[in-house]
Amino acid sequence: MKVLGIETSCDETGVAVYDTGPVSSTGPALSGAAGLRAHAVYSQIALHAEYGGVVPELASRDHVRKLLPLIRQTLAEAGLTTADLDGVAYTAGPGLVGALLVGAGVARSLAWALDVPAVGVHHMEGHLLAPLMEDDPPEAPFVALLVSGGHTQLVAVDAIGRYRLLGETLDDAAGEAFDKTAKMMGLPYPGGPQLAALAERGTPGRFKFARPMTDRPGLDFSFSGLKTQVLLAWRDSDQSEQTRADIARGFEDAVVDTLAIKCGRALDAAGSDVIVIAGGVGANKRLRARLQEIAAKRGGRACFPRPSLCTDNGAMIAFAGALRLEAGQHETAEVKVTPRWDMAALAPVIRNL
């Protein structure tokens, strides 16, 4: 089954084609990047940079301009035409309502014109399942750390489509804390990746910040207080370039330690030794190394998508949508999105044999 995936939840327009290949006696093949025929992402960073953050109306308008050309480009790179498609998947939520409606409208229209099924995909499920596109994918049950933009969640994955929320952020997500901390220290938008790069030049241990909510039981997160600590340290410093790098290193170490501690607790709570990490912050090198170390000590493994599939992309939507379409799930012709959507409410994926 060849599935077109469309992602327009925020400020990146993503399109991909995923091919499940032949259906075996055990269901559709899940492993291997060979199933990804082509994918492309257009980022709106330059558009939003002068405002220091995403402007929803501008994001929606840019999706309108870029989505159809990107679909044509991706199909051409895959060596396909629209007539070759067997289904269409699109991000139905969570996200910015206007941006979501652009992708949903195009996806539903295309599916109707081609007389193929379409399915709305939960954005965070797309991130969660992205590592399954890699070689030697993990098998459920496992624990997933989702660290994407406005989300920081720990989820017990009992099966595809069966998710239990173990813990989540009570305020700023880790990605938001990275971006806001970078902005406080004068780094240009989007600051998170630049802050992580700056931390590489920082002196470990010069600035020691709290590991929030690790001194008490539980799996929830809170990063707003850490952000305030960094602000006070920055204001009281000489604000030199080296000091900025040292503060960035101290901040990153605090976030990585906090996430790692909570992941260890989540693995204990779920009785698992396999951790999946997905989302934009999942590309952080120090976080990857720390979680690989934790998993190895437990005799388990840490699984990540390749860096290009950590940020928002159409590939994860095409893949997640293909699994649901293969299971016989699809939407009505109504153009509908869900800006706020609990992943625990999703239907399980029961593969057709």
Secondary structure, 3 states (H helix, E strand, C coil): CEEEEEECCCCEEEEEEEECCCEECCEECCCCHHHEEEEEEEECHHHHHCCCCCCHHHHHHHHHHHHHHHHHHHHHHHCCCHHHCCEEEEEEECCCHHHHHHHHHHHHHHHHHHCCCEEEEEHHHHHHHHHHHCCCCCCCCEEEEEEECCEEEEEEEEECCEEEEEEEECCCCHHHHHHHHHHHCCCCCCHHHHHHHHHCCCCCCCCCCCCCCCCCCCCCECCHHHHHHHHHHHHCCCCCHHHHHHHHHHHHHHHHHHHHHHHHHHHHHHCCCEEEEECHHHHCHHHHHHHHHHHHHCCCEEECCCHHHCCCCHHHHHHHHHHHHHCCCCCCCCCCCCCCCCHHHCCCCCCCC
